[in-house]
Amino acid sequence: MTIPARARYGGYRFPAEIIGHAVWLRIAGKRTYLGENVWARMVEAVLPNLQQVAPIWEDGREEHSFSGPMMSRWIVPVDNTNTMFFELRHVSEIEGVTPAWWADREIMLPGQLAAESREAGQRHPGDFEAQVSQRPIAIHGLEQLGATDRGVTMFRRQIRRGVRAVESGDGSPELRRTADPITPTYCNDTVVRMPPAATVIEDRQLMRGTGRQLAETYLKDPPLMKGR
C-alpha cells in the first residue's frame, strides 16, 4: 500500500461554507514536486453527519478533471463520548483507477484505529491519536486555534446553528427536503496544467486563483449532477 507523503506538498487551504456543507479546498503548492501542475483538493462534511474524502493515493503528477470521493462515511453518535461510523468505499469499475488495497474490505485506512501500543501511537500518530488526545469531551475554552483551524470553527458554527434551529422548532436547514431528490456533493481531486508565474509571489497568487476558480465553478455547477 503506497500513500503519498502530503506534508512535502505544502499548499494553501480555504474553507467554504454552503448550506448543509462544510467544504475545504487545499491547493498543493510545491512546484519542485508538481512541476507545471496545480493540484486542487476538496473534502467535505455534509451536515449533520456525512463525511467525504478525496482519494489519498492522488499524487498530482497527471492532469485530470473532477475525480469524486474515495469514500463516504455516515457518522452517528452513540453517546456523549463514543461514535460509530459506516464507511462506504467508492471503487471504480475501470481497472487500475482504484488501488487494489482500497477495494479490499479487510484493509483499514491507516491512522483510524488505535495503534498496537502507546509508544507506537506516539511515534507515528494518526487521525485516531489526534481525536482521542483531546479528552473524552473536548474543552473548547482550552484550545489555541490558529489560522489553519478555520475549517474547525466553520464546522462547529454550522453544527451549533443546526442544533439551535431544531431546539427552536424551525428544523435543521440541512435536513429540509427540496424538489430535487439528489443532494450535490463536491469532494474531489483536480489536477490542471499551469506553468509557473515569473516570481514566487505571483506563482502563489496564480495557484490560489486557479484553485478558487475551480472550487467556485464546481459549487455553481456540480460535476456529479450533470446528466441527472
C-alpha positions as CSV (number, residue, x, y, z in Angstrom):
1,M,0.0,0.0,0.0
2,T,1.6,3.3,-1.1
3,I,0.2,6.6,0.2
4,P,1.8,10.0,-0.9
5,A,3.6,11.9,1.8
6,R,1.4,15.0,1.6
7,A,3.5,17.1,4.0
8,R,6.0,17.7,1.3
9,Y,3.5,19.3,-1.0
10,G,2.9,22.5,1.0
11,G,-0.1,24.5,-0.1
12,Y,-3.0,26.8,0.9
13,R,-6.3,26.0,2.4
14,F,-9.6,27.8,2.0
15,P,-12.7,26.6,4.0
16,A,-16.0,27.4,2.3
17,E,-19.5,27.4,3.7
18,I,-22.6,26.2,1.9
19,I,-26.0,25.4,3.4
20,G,-25.7,21.9,4.7
21,H,-22.0,21.6,3.7
22,A,-18.6,22.4,5.1
23,V,-16.1,22.2,2.2
24,W,-12.3,22.5,2.5
25,L,-10.2,23.4,-0.5
26,R,-6.5,22.7,-0.5
27,I,-4.0,23.8,-3.2
28,A,-0.8,21.7,-3.3
29,G,1.9,24.3,-3.6
30,K,5.4,22.8,-4.1
31,R,6.4,23.3,-7.7
32,T,9.6,21.3,-7.1
33,Y,7.3,18.2,-6.8
34,L,4.4,19.0,-9.1
35,G,6.3,20.9,-11.9
36,E,3.8,22.7,-14.1
37,N,0.7,21.1,-12.4
38,V,-1.6,22.7,-9.9
39,W,-3.5,20.3,-7.7
40,A,-6.8,21.3,-6.1
41,R,-8.3,19.0,-3.5
42,M,-11.7,19.4,-1.9
43,V,-13.1,17.4,1.0
44,E,-16.4,18.0,2.7
45,A,-18.8,17.3,5.5
46,V,-22.4,17.1,4.5
47,L,-24.3,18.0,7.7
48,P,-25.3,16.7,10.0
49,N,-23.2,13.5,9.8
50,L,-21.8,12.6,6.3
51,Q,-18.1,13.0,5.6
52,Q,-16.5,12.6,2.2
53,V,-12.8,12.3,1.5
54,A,-10.9,12.7,-1.9
55,P,-8.6,9.8,-2.9
56,I,-5.5,9.8,-0.7
57,W,-3.5,8.0,-3.5
58,E,-3.6,11.1,-5.7
59,D,-0.1,12.4,-6.3
60,G,-0.8,15.4,-8.6
61,R,1.5,14.2,-11.3
62,E,-1.1,13.6,-14.1
63,E,-3.6,16.2,-15.3
64,H,-7.2,15.2,-14.9
65,S,-10.7,16.7,-14.2
66,F,-13.0,16.3,-11.2
67,S,-12.4,12.8,-9.6
68,G,-15.1,12.4,-7.0
69,P,-14.6,10.9,-3.5
70,M,-12.9,7.7,-2.5
71,M,-15.3,7.2,0.4
72,S,-18.4,8.4,2.2
73,R,-18.7,8.0,5.9
74,W,-22.0,8.1,7.8
75,I,-21.1,9.1,11.4
76,V,-23.5,8.5,14.2
77,P,-23.0,9.4,17.9
78,V,-23.7,6.5,20.3
79,D,-23.4,8.7,23.4
80,N,-21.5,11.7,24.6
81,T,-18.1,10.2,24.2
82,N,-18.4,7.5,21.5
83,T,-19.2,7.5,17.8
84,M,-19.9,4.8,15.3
85,F,-19.4,5.2,11.6
86,F,-20.3,3.3,8.5
87,E,-17.7,3.5,5.7
88,L,-18.8,3.3,2.0
89,R,-15.9,2.9,-0.3
90,H,-16.1,4.1,-3.9
91,V,-14.4,1.7,-6.2
92,S,-14.1,2.4,-9.9
93,E,-15.3,-0.2,-12.5
94,I,-12.3,0.8,-14.6
95,E,-9.3,-1.4,-13.9
96,G,-6.3,0.4,-12.5
97,V,-8.2,3.5,-11.3
98,T,-8.7,2.3,-7.7
99,P,-5.8,0.7,-5.9
100,A,-6.4,-3.0,-5.1
101,W,-5.9,-2.4,-1.3
102,W,-8.7,0.1,-1.2
103,A,-11.1,-2.5,-2.7
104,D,-10.1,-5.0,0.0
105,R,-12.5,-4.5,2.9
106,E,-10.1,-6.3,5.2
107,I,-7.6,-3.4,5.0
108,M,-8.4,-0.3,7.1
109,L,-7.4,3.2,6.2
110,P,-4.2,4.0,8.2
111,G,-4.5,6.0,11.4
112,Q,-8.2,5.4,12.0
113,L,-7.8,2.8,14.8
114,A,-5.6,2.7,18.0
115,A,-2.0,1.7,17.4
116,E,-0.7,-1.6,18.7
117,S,1.0,0.1,21.7
118,R,1.1,3.6,23.3
119,E,4.6,4.1,22.1
120,A,3.7,3.2,18.5
121,G,0.9,5.8,18.7
122,Q,3.2,8.5,20.0
123,R,5.9,7.8,17.4
124,H,3.5,7.5,14.5
125,P,0.3,9.4,15.4
126,G,-2.7,9.3,13.1
127,D,-6.2,10.7,13.0
128,F,-7.2,8.4,15.9
129,E,-4.5,9.9,18.2
130,A,-5.4,13.4,17.2
131,Q,-9.0,12.8,18.2
132,V,-8.7,10.9,21.4
133,S,-5.9,13.2,22.8
134,Q,-8.5,16.0,23.1
135,R,-10.1,14.3,26.2
136,P,-13.3,12.3,26.0
137,I,-15.1,15.6,25.6
138,A,-13.0,18.4,24.1
139,I,-13.0,21.7,26.1
140,H,-13.0,24.4,23.5
141,G,-12.0,27.1,26.0
142,L,-8.6,25.4,26.5
143,E,-7.8,25.4,22.7
144,Q,-5.4,27.7,21.0
145,L,-6.9,27.9,17.5
146,G,-4.9,29.3,14.6
147,A,-5.5,30.4,11.0
148,T,-5.3,26.8,9.8
149,D,-8.2,25.9,12.1
150,R,-10.8,28.0,10.2
151,G,-12.4,24.8,9.0
152,V,-12.8,23.6,12.5
153,T,-14.5,26.8,13.6
154,M,-16.7,26.8,10.5
155,F,-17.9,23.2,11.1
156,R,-18.7,23.9,14.7
157,R,-20.6,27.0,13.8
158,Q,-22.8,25.1,11.3
159,I,-23.4,22.3,13.9
160,R,-24.5,24.9,16.5
161,R,-26.7,26.6,14.1
162,G,-28.4,23.3,13.2
163,V,-28.9,22.4,16.9
164,R,-30.4,25.8,17.8
165,A,-32.7,25.6,14.8
166,V,-34.0,22.2,15.9
167,E,-34.4,23.4,19.5
168,S,-36.4,26.4,18.4
169,G,-38.7,24.2,16.3
170,D,-37.6,25.5,12.9
171,G,-35.9,22.3,11.9
172,S,-32.3,22.0,10.7
173,P,-31.8,23.7,7.3
174,E,-29.6,20.8,6.3
175,L,-32.4,18.3,6.6
176,R,-35.1,20.2,4.8
177,R,-36.4,18.4,1.7
178,T,-36.3,20.0,-1.7
179,A,-37.9,19.3,-5.0
180,D,-34.6,17.7,-6.2
181,P,-34.2,14.3,-4.6
182,I,-30.4,14.4,-5.2
183,T,-28.1,16.4,-3.0
184,P,-25.0,17.7,-4.9
185,T,-21.6,17.0,-3.4
186,Y,-18.2,18.5,-4.2
187,C,-15.4,16.2,-2.8
188,N,-12.7,15.6,-5.4
189,D,-9.1,16.0,-6.7
190,T,-8.4,18.0,-9.8
191,V,-5.1,18.5,-11.4
192,V,-4.6,21.1,-14.1
193,R,-1.5,22.2,-16.1
194,M,-0.5,25.7,-15.1
195,P,3.1,26.8,-15.9
196,P,4.7,28.8,-13.0
197,A,4.5,32.5,-13.0
198,A,7.5,34.7,-13.2
199,T,8.1,35.2,-9.4
200,V,7.3,33.1,-6.3
201,I,4.7,35.6,-5.1
202,E,3.0,35.8,-8.5
203,D,3.0,32.0,-8.6
204,R,1.4,31.7,-5.2
205,Q,-1.3,34.1,-6.4
206,L,-1.7,32.1,-9.6
207,M,-2.2,28.8,-7.7
208,R,-4.6,30.3,-5.2
209,G,-6.6,31.9,-8.0
210,T,-6.7,28.7,-10.0
211,G,-7.9,26.7,-7.0
212,R,-10.6,29.2,-6.1
213,Q,-11.8,29.3,-9.7
214,L,-12.1,25.6,-9.8
215,A,-14.0,25.5,-6.5
216,E,-16.4,28.3,-7.5
217,T,-17.1,26.5,-10.8
218,Y,-17.9,23.2,-9.0
219,L,-20.1,24.9,-6.4
220,K,-22.1,26.7,-9.1
221,D,-22.3,23.7,-11.4
222,P,-21.6,20.4,-9.6
223,P,-20.0,17.9,-12.0
224,L,-21.7,14.9,-10.3
225,M,-25.1,16.4,-11.1
226,K,-24.5,16.6,-14.9
227,G,-26.8,14.4,-16.9
228,R,-29.1,13.7,-13.9
